[in-house]
Amino acid sequence: CIWDFFIPAESKRGKIINAIMSGRDVLVIMAAGGGKSLCYQLPAVLHDGITLVVSPLLSLIQDQVMGLAALGIQAYMLASTTNKEVEKFVYKALDKGEGELKILYVTPEKISKSKRFMSKLEKCHHAGRLSLIAIDEAHCCSQWGHDFRPDYKNLGILKVQFPSVPMIALTATATNKVQIDLIEMLHIPRCVKFVSTINRPNLFYKVFEKSPVGKVVIDEIANFISESYPNNESGIVYCFSRKECEQVAKELSERGILADYYHADMDVISREKVHMRWSKSKLQVIVGTVAFGMGINKPDVRFVIHHSLSKSMETYYQESGRAGRDGLPSECILYYRPGDVPRQSSMVFYENCGLQNLYDIVRYCQSKRSCRRGAFFRHFGEAAQDCNGMCDNCTSSLELKEIDATRMMILHQLGNFTVALNYILDTCMFFSLYFYKMVFLGDIFLGKISFMYIYTSIVSMTYCTDHTKIIVSLLHDIQLNDQRATLLQLVDKFKAKWKDLGCSNESIDLKKEGIEQLVVQLILDRVLKEEFQHTAYATNAYVALGPLWKPALQGNRPVKLSVAFHSQDKGSGSKRTKRNQMSNLEAKLDDLRRELSSSNGGVFPHAVLSAQQISLLNRQKPTTVAELEKLIGKVKTGKYGSAIIELMLLHIDSEVAGGKACASKRQKKDKEDVICVESSEEEDV
């Protein structure tokens, strides 16, 4: 088979292509970076006729069309931005078969709203020129999916009108429920289903606590990028709103990061300009909303940072999955603050399972114990695989203690011995526990027990630390008075109540973030719930009593939270994963591919040499055309071979020269050592 030269038939993609070439309908669930696009692009080239691709975003379509055009494949798009000449050419190709057209990209709106287009497509089908239909990002079809789009719901008409044309539906994420739904929506009940693992072993997942002070968060992000990626490695920062995108991009730029923003309010030309600069590595960071990134063809994204909470596990998996598509180590970081939850919940509560999906990602963020990768396996119903230390929880040197929320709020704040000792003394004096004071102090100084044990012992004696009961009682009173409270208002009321109960002193300074975390945990545990009210300007989220508030008030439902303490036995703490720096030759090859990119019509740098090819060249150092062809192929060798071989020869010469210099230095040093020894002996005499 001709395509077996490109893709082994026994591979997953080989089997998918086999099914398509056999005329079968196919559903593909494959992780980002797995090569989904090739599963329909290669059959499109091999088939006679036209392949229709339905894709959700203009940026995605533009990226795909540019990439195919660079390979000499006749790919076009029909969209609101398409000029009249191209539109006329496409319609002639559909209607009369004139001109060369292999792959046509459209948005779902074109299918549902353009009678002219559907009429031309009908003629194309009757003439036997419509060979394949591909539905990219197919999860958008399902009302249970995380990116449901109404126009995608109408794509089933394609199979109804063209039943003999094979259809392939592709997505990176789909739970079992979503898979069943989209098979029904697209009318492909007899499809062959291919489900690949969701595991991306090269991605390192982290959750960072987000400061309530905006500039502190920007400082942390800027420092992380400049320290971990000093060689201008590409990255994405996702933000909640368009305004936030512009602000974050501006502040990162002020801190020396080459950053620009991308969102739907920008005109098409501006968006395309930013996209191209970033694709060609002339811009290090794009700060975008979810409008950016779906299906991007840039394999060397080294980090994806979420400045704000995602709305679901599926969304986060998709967006973070834009990192490391070349298979090299990359980082996925989410900044989380419980106070951000209402902002997202007020946006998603009207969606099917919107709140449930949001709370799943909140659980992911709140956990300090569970493997981040394992959370994805559980969510998507896949058997767990080893994390291999590729998430913060699995590599943390913090000792975790799961305790009742009643005790948590105090323990979380008392992080050093001095404060601990003061708290012990204050509490013992308050309760006249002189005996305990003497025993505790003696045992501490003798090293028999830790102050952590004393915390739990003393806190259990205090009468005013049941935070859950206080929160539930406060909400009960608020609702009795026909009033409402937002999360932040409830936190303020709690702190005031805490002070009224006489529980406030210098040793127990309850932080706002800790109380927010507890309230959110109570929502997740259904002790509390969120309610929503529309106004003329916004939708407000309020906290209300949930179905399990009574057991919590009676003390029959403890709320568990994982609290992290520094362990003396496990070392000094986890360190930020550092990126392996490029070797001297790899850095030279990276510079060369950027130069060749600019001098060859602005093709993407990774289209000149991929990261894997640079790694191979670094290891094998080819110096002839034949050697180079084995590593990067005949086409690239023909285009760029002379420049690459010239660089290789220069590098090898410099290594040889450097080696001789080092040998000369060693000989000189050995001679100096001998002289010193002789001098020493003479002095001894």
Residue, then its C-alpha position, 0 to 999 in steps of 0.5 A: c500500500i502506498w501510504d504504508f511508506f508514511i504510516p505503518a499499517e499495524s499502527k493506530r493511524g494505519k488502521i484508521i486510514n485502512a478503515i477510511m480507504s475501505g469506505r467505513d465511517v470512523l470515530v477517532i478519539m486521540a490525544a492532542g499531538g497524536g496526529k489526528s489531522l493526518c488520518y483524513q489528510l492522507p486519505a484525502v490526497l490518495h482519494d480521487g475527488i474532494t474531501l470536505v472538512v468541517s472545523p469550528l474556528l477560523s484560526l484553526i482552519q487558516d493554520q491547517v490550510m497554510g500548512l497543507a499549502a506549504l506541502g503543495i496540497q490544494a487546500y482551500m477554505l470557504a469563510s466570511t474572510t475568503n476573497k471573491e476570487v477564491e470563493k468563485f474558484v471553489y464553487k466552480a470546482l464543486d459545481k463543474g469539477e474545474g480547477e484542482l481542489k483536494i481539501l475544502y475547509v468550512t465552518p459548521e455555520k456554512i453547512s447550516k446557513s448557506k443554501r448555495f453551498m449545500s446546493k453546490l455540494e449536492k452537485c459535487h456528490h452526484a458527479g461522484r467527486l465528494s470522496l470523504i467528509a471529516i468532522d474535526e473537534a467532533h465533541c462540539c456536536s454533543q450537548w454533553g460536550h465541553d464546547f457544544r455549538p448549536d450549528y454542530k448539532n445540524l451536521g447530521i444532515l451531511k450523512v443523511q444527504f450523502p449516505s454513501v460518502p464515508m465520514i470520519a469524526l475526530t476529537a481529543t476528548a470525549t467521555n463515553k456519554v459524549q461518544i454515544d451522543l455524537i454517534e447518534m447526532l452524526h448518524i454513524p451507528r455502524c462506525v468503527k471506533f478508535v480510542s487512544t489513550i489520553n495519557r501524555p507522558n511528556l507533560f508535567y501537570k502542576v497547580f499553583e496557588k493564585s495570589p489575590v493580588g493580580k500583579v503578584v500572579i503576573d510577577e510569578i508567571a514572568n519569573f517562571i517563563s524567564e527562568s525556565y525558558p530563557n531561550n525564547e521557547s514558545g508558550i501559551v497563557y490562557c485567561f478568562s476574559r478578553k480584557e484580562c488577556e490584554q492586561v496580562a499581555k501588557e504586563l508580561s511585556e513590561r517585564g521583558i517577556l515577548a508577549d501579545y494577546y489574541h481574542a475574538d474581538m480583534d479583527v481577522i488581520s490582527r489575529e492572523k498577524v499575531h498567530m503568524r509571529w508566534s508560529k514563526s517563534k518571533l513571539q514567545v507567548i500568546v495570551g489568549t482566550v479559548a478562541f486561540g489554540m484549537g488544532i494549532n500546528k505548532p509542535d514545540v510549545r513548551f508550556v501552557i499556563h492557565h491564569s484562570l480556572s478552566k470550566s471543565m476537565e475536558t477543556y483543561y485537557q484540550e488546552s493544556g494538551r497544546a503543549g509538547r506535541d513534539g513529544l518533548p518534556s513540557e509543562c502545564i500549570l494552572y493558577y487556582r484560587p477558590g474565590d475564582v469559582p463563582r466567576q466561572s460557575s455564573m458562566v456555565f450553570y445554564e449548560n447541561c452538566g455545566l456545574q458538574n463539569l466545573y466542580d470536577i476541575v475544582r476537585y482537581c485543583q483542591s487536591k494536594r494528594s491525588c495524582r493529577r494524571g490519575a484524575f484525567f484517567r478517572h474522568f475519561g474512564e480509562a485504566a490508570q497508568d503510572c505517572n512516573g513523577m510527572c505531576d506536582n502531587c507525585t513529586s511533592s516532598l510535603e507530608l500530607k495529613e488529611i484532617d477534619a476541617t474543624r482543625m484544618m484552619i488553625l493547623h494550616q496557618l501555624g507553619n513554624f515552631t515559634v508560632a506553634l509554641n505561642y499558640i500552645l502557651d496561649t491555649c493552655m493558659f486560656f483553659s488553665l491547662y497547667f498540667y498539659k502545658m508542663v507535659f507538652l513543653g517537656d516533651i517538646f524539648l526532649g523531642k518525644i513528640s512533635f508540635m503537630y501532635i500537640y496541635t491536634s490535641i489542643v484543638s480538640m479541646t477548644y469549644c469554638t473551632d467548628h468552622t463548618k457549623i459556623i458557616v452553616s449556621l450563618l447561612h441558615d440565619i441569612q436565608l431565614n431573613d430572606q437574604r443572600a450572600t456571595l462567597l466573599q460576603l460569607v467569608d467576611k461574615f465568618k471572620a466577624k463571627w469568629k472574632d465575636l466568639g473570642c477565637s481571634n488572637e495573634s496566634i490564630d490569624l485565619k486567612k481569607e484564602g483558607i476560608e474560601q477553600l473550606v466554603v468551596q469544599l463544602i459546595l463540592d460535598r453538597v453541604l452548600k450549593e450555588e444559586f444564581q440570579h440574573t441582573a441587567y448587567a450580569t449573573n451573580a452567584y450566591v452560596a446557599l444551604g445544600p441538601l446535606w446541611k443538616p448532618a453537617l450542622q449536627g456534626n455528623r458529616p465531617v469535611k476532610l481537606s488535605v493539608a500540606f506540611h514540610s516534612q523533615d524526613k523528605g528533604s528541603g522541598s520540591k524543586r521546580t523542574k528545569r528544562n534541559q538546556m540545548s547543546n551548543l550544536e542544537a542551539k546552532l541548528d535552532d538558529l539555522r532553522r529560523e534563518l531558513s524559515s525566513s529565507n524560504g517564504g516564511v514557512f514555520p521553523h518546525a517545518v524546516l527541522s522538527a525538534q526530533q530531527i534536531s536531536l538526531l542531527n546533534r547525535q549523529k552529525p551527518t556530513t554527507v548528503a546520503e547521511l542527511e537524507k536518512l535523517i530528514g528525507k530527500v525533500k528537506t535535504g534538497k531544500y536545506g541540505s547544503a546549509i545544514i552540512e556546512l554548519m555540521l562541518l564548521h561545528i566538527d572543525s570547532e570541536v576538533a580545534g577545541g579538543k586540541a586547545c584543551a589537550s594543550k592546556r592539559q599538557k601545560k598544566d601537567k608541566e606546571d604541576v611537575i615544576c611545582v613538585e620539583s620546587s617543593e622538593e628543593e625547598d624541603v632539602 
